[in-house]
Amino acid sequence: MSAADLPATLEKNLGAMLSYGTWIASLVIALGLVIAIPSAAAGTRIAAAGIALFIALPVVRVAAMLLFFTRERDYRFSVIAALVLGIIAVSYLLGAR
């Protein structure tokens, strides 16, 4: 694979991951809403899991980019992706307090 193909491959893989992730999260939310009709407590938990999947998708994307850039030895972008993941982690921890 040539160096010119790497960004296209990365974008193709990330696009597929986000597309499938969106479909899965949407289906989980829909399932939660259907289950919420007879059992509100269980349906709400399932729908909340779907929302959590939507929230996790960008984080997974940044983690995948970190792995990709590290594997390709592009350390400048690896550091940037690691910093973004660090900022997300700190934000989560501060928000959880």
Rosetta constraint file for C-alpha pairs under 8 A:
AtomPair CA 1 CA 5 HARMONIC 6.33 0.50
AtomPair CA 1 CA 6 HARMONIC 7.32 0.50
AtomPair CA 2 CA 6 HARMONIC 6.89 0.50
AtomPair CA 3 CA 7 HARMONIC 7.91 0.50
AtomPair CA 4 CA 8 HARMONIC 7.56 0.50
AtomPair CA 5 CA 9 HARMONIC 6.07 0.50
AtomPair CA 6 CA 10 HARMONIC 6.09 0.50
AtomPair CA 7 CA 11 HARMONIC 6.10 0.50
AtomPair CA 8 CA 12 HARMONIC 6.01 0.50
AtomPair CA 9 CA 13 HARMONIC 6.09 0.50
AtomPair CA 10 CA 14 HARMONIC 6.03 0.50
AtomPair CA 10 CA 65 HARMONIC 7.89 0.50
AtomPair CA 10 CA 68 HARMONIC 7.67 0.50
AtomPair CA 11 CA 15 HARMONIC 5.82 0.50
AtomPair CA 12 CA 16 HARMONIC 6.19 0.50
AtomPair CA 13 CA 17 HARMONIC 6.12 0.50
AtomPair CA 14 CA 18 HARMONIC 6.08 0.50
AtomPair CA 14 CA 61 HARMONIC 6.66 0.50
AtomPair CA 14 CA 64 HARMONIC 7.89 0.50
AtomPair CA 15 CA 19 HARMONIC 6.00 0.50
AtomPair CA 16 CA 20 HARMONIC 6.05 0.50
AtomPair CA 17 CA 21 HARMONIC 5.85 0.50
AtomPair CA 18 CA 22 HARMONIC 5.94 0.50
AtomPair CA 18 CA 57 HARMONIC 6.67 0.50
AtomPair CA 18 CA 61 HARMONIC 7.71 0.50
AtomPair CA 19 CA 23 HARMONIC 6.37 0.50
AtomPair CA 20 CA 24 HARMONIC 6.12 0.50
AtomPair CA 21 CA 25 HARMONIC 6.04 0.50
AtomPair CA 21 CA 53 HARMONIC 7.59 0.50
AtomPair CA 21 CA 54 HARMONIC 7.64 0.50
AtomPair CA 21 CA 57 HARMONIC 6.79 0.50
AtomPair CA 22 CA 26 HARMONIC 6.01 0.50
AtomPair CA 22 CA 54 HARMONIC 6.75 0.50
AtomPair CA 22 CA 57 HARMONIC 7.95 0.50
AtomPair CA 23 CA 27 HARMONIC 6.11 0.50
AtomPair CA 24 CA 28 HARMONIC 6.17 0.50
AtomPair CA 24 CA 50 HARMONIC 7.91 0.50
AtomPair CA 25 CA 29 HARMONIC 6.24 0.50
AtomPair CA 25 CA 50 HARMONIC 4.61 0.50
AtomPair CA 25 CA 51 HARMONIC 6.85 0.50
AtomPair CA 25 CA 53 HARMONIC 5.57 0.50
AtomPair CA 25 CA 54 HARMONIC 6.05 0.50
AtomPair CA 26 CA 30 HARMONIC 6.13 0.50
AtomPair CA 26 CA 50 HARMONIC 6.60 0.50
AtomPair CA 27 CA 31 HARMONIC 6.01 0.50
AtomPair CA 27 CA 50 HARMONIC 7.72 0.50
AtomPair CA 28 CA 32 HARMONIC 6.14 0.50
AtomPair CA 28 CA 46 HARMONIC 6.66 0.50
AtomPair CA 28 CA 47 HARMONIC 6.30 0.50
AtomPair CA 28 CA 49 HARMONIC 7.28 0.50
AtomPair CA 28 CA 50 HARMONIC 4.99 0.50
AtomPair CA 29 CA 33 HARMONIC 6.22 0.50
AtomPair CA 29 CA 46 HARMONIC 6.66 0.50
AtomPair CA 29 CA 47 HARMONIC 4.23 0.50
AtomPair CA 29 CA 48 HARMONIC 7.29 0.50
AtomPair CA 29 CA 49 HARMONIC 7.49 0.50
AtomPair CA 29 CA 50 HARMONIC 4.85 0.50
AtomPair CA 29 CA 51 HARMONIC 6.98 0.50
AtomPair CA 30 CA 34 HARMONIC 6.24 0.50
AtomPair CA 30 CA 47 HARMONIC 7.18 0.50
AtomPair CA 31 CA 35 HARMONIC 6.12 0.50
AtomPair CA 31 CA 43 HARMONIC 7.53 0.50
AtomPair CA 31 CA 46 HARMONIC 7.28 0.50
AtomPair CA 31 CA 47 HARMONIC 7.24 0.50
AtomPair CA 32 CA 36 HARMONIC 5.91 0.50
AtomPair CA 32 CA 42 HARMONIC 7.47 0.50
AtomPair CA 32 CA 43 HARMONIC 4.16 0.50
AtomPair CA 32 CA 44 HARMONIC 6.13 0.50
AtomPair CA 32 CA 45 HARMONIC 7.25 0.50
AtomPair CA 32 CA 46 HARMONIC 4.66 0.50
AtomPair CA 32 CA 47 HARMONIC 4.38 0.50
AtomPair CA 33 CA 37 HARMONIC 6.87 0.50
AtomPair CA 33 CA 43 HARMONIC 5.78 0.50
AtomPair CA 33 CA 44 HARMONIC 7.28 0.50
AtomPair CA 33 CA 47 HARMONIC 6.47 0.50
AtomPair CA 34 CA 43 HARMONIC 7.09 0.50
AtomPair CA 35 CA 39 HARMONIC 6.04 0.50
AtomPair CA 35 CA 40 HARMONIC 7.23 0.50
AtomPair CA 35 CA 42 HARMONIC 6.92 0.50
AtomPair CA 35 CA 43 HARMONIC 4.68 0.50
AtomPair CA 36 CA 40 HARMONIC 4.13 0.50
AtomPair CA 36 CA 41 HARMONIC 6.92 0.50
AtomPair CA 36 CA 42 HARMONIC 6.54 0.50
AtomPair CA 36 CA 43 HARMONIC 3.87 0.50
AtomPair CA 36 CA 44 HARMONIC 6.25 0.50
AtomPair CA 37 CA 43 HARMONIC 7.60 0.50
AtomPair CA 39 CA 43 HARMONIC 6.16 0.50
AtomPair CA 40 CA 44 HARMONIC 5.91 0.50
AtomPair CA 41 CA 45 HARMONIC 6.45 0.50
AtomPair CA 42 CA 46 HARMONIC 6.33 0.50
AtomPair CA 43 CA 47 HARMONIC 6.07 0.50
AtomPair CA 44 CA 48 HARMONIC 6.02 0.50
AtomPair CA 45 CA 49 HARMONIC 6.27 0.50
AtomPair CA 46 CA 50 HARMONIC 6.52 0.50
AtomPair CA 47 CA 51 HARMONIC 6.40 0.50
AtomPair CA 48 CA 52 HARMONIC 6.14 0.50
AtomPair CA 49 CA 53 HARMONIC 6.25 0.50
AtomPair CA 50 CA 54 HARMONIC 6.46 0.50
AtomPair CA 51 CA 55 HARMONIC 6.36 0.50
AtomPair CA 52 CA 56 HARMONIC 6.09 0.50
AtomPair CA 53 CA 57 HARMONIC 6.25 0.50
AtomPair CA 54 CA 58 HARMONIC 7.97 0.50
AtomPair CA 55 CA 59 HARMONIC 7.65 0.50
AtomPair CA 56 CA 60 HARMONIC 6.15 0.50
AtomPair CA 57 CA 61 HARMONIC 6.22 0.50
AtomPair CA 58 CA 62 HARMONIC 6.33 0.50
AtomPair CA 59 CA 63 HARMONIC 6.24 0.50
AtomPair CA 59 CA 85 HARMONIC 7.20 0.50
AtomPair CA 59 CA 88 HARMONIC 7.79 0.50
AtomPair CA 60 CA 64 HARMONIC 6.05 0.50
AtomPair CA 61 CA 65 HARMONIC 6.19 0.50
AtomPair CA 62 CA 66 HARMONIC 6.17 0.50
AtomPair CA 62 CA 81 HARMONIC 6.14 0.50
AtomPair CA 62 CA 84 HARMONIC 7.50 0.50
AtomPair CA 62 CA 85 HARMONIC 6.84 0.50
AtomPair CA 63 CA 67 HARMONIC 6.34 0.50
AtomPair CA 63 CA 81 HARMONIC 7.32 0.50
AtomPair CA 63 CA 82 HARMONIC 7.94 0.50
AtomPair CA 63 CA 85 HARMONIC 7.16 0.50
AtomPair CA 64 CA 68 HARMONIC 6.12 0.50
AtomPair CA 65 CA 69 HARMONIC 6.00 0.50
AtomPair CA 65 CA 78 HARMONIC 7.75 0.50
AtomPair CA 65 CA 81 HARMONIC 6.83 0.50
AtomPair CA 66 CA 70 HARMONIC 6.01 0.50
AtomPair CA 66 CA 77 HARMONIC 7.57 0.50
AtomPair CA 66 CA 78 HARMONIC 5.17 0.50
AtomPair CA 66 CA 79 HARMONIC 7.97 0.50
AtomPair CA 66 CA 81 HARMONIC 5.29 0.50
AtomPair CA 66 CA 82 HARMONIC 6.47 0.50
AtomPair CA 67 CA 71 HARMONIC 6.04 0.50
AtomPair CA 67 CA 78 HARMONIC 7.72 0.50
AtomPair CA 68 CA 72 HARMONIC 6.20 0.50
AtomPair CA 69 CA 73 HARMONIC 6.06 0.50
AtomPair CA 69 CA 74 HARMONIC 5.11 0.50
AtomPair CA 69 CA 75 HARMONIC 6.78 0.50
AtomPair CA 69 CA 77 HARMONIC 6.27 0.50
AtomPair CA 69 CA 78 HARMONIC 5.27 0.50
AtomPair CA 70 CA 74 HARMONIC 5.97 0.50
AtomPair CA 70 CA 75 HARMONIC 6.21 0.50
AtomPair CA 70 CA 78 HARMONIC 5.57 0.50
AtomPair CA 74 CA 78 HARMONIC 6.23 0.50
AtomPair CA 75 CA 79 HARMONIC 6.01 0.50
AtomPair CA 76 CA 80 HARMONIC 6.46 0.50
AtomPair CA 77 CA 81 HARMONIC 6.07 0.50
AtomPair CA 78 CA 82 HARMONIC 6.08 0.50
AtomPair CA 79 CA 83 HARMONIC 6.07 0.50
AtomPair CA 80 CA 84 HARMONIC 6.26 0.50
AtomPair CA 81 CA 85 HARMONIC 6.24 0.50
AtomPair CA 82 CA 86 HARMONIC 6.08 0.50
AtomPair CA 83 CA 87 HARMONIC 6.12 0.50
AtomPair CA 84 CA 88 HARMONIC 6.21 0.50
AtomPair CA 85 CA 89 HARMONIC 6.12 0.50
AtomPair CA 86 CA 90 HARMONIC 6.13 0.50
AtomPair CA 87 CA 91 HARMONIC 6.03 0.50
AtomPair CA 88 CA 92 HARMONIC 6.09 0.50
AtomPair CA 89 CA 93 HARMONIC 6.15 0.50
AtomPair CA 90 CA 94 HARMONIC 6.04 0.50
AtomPair CA 91 CA 95 HARMONIC 5.93 0.50
AtomPair CA 92 CA 96 HARMONIC 6.02 0.50
AtomPair CA 93 CA 97 HARMONIC 6.58 0.50
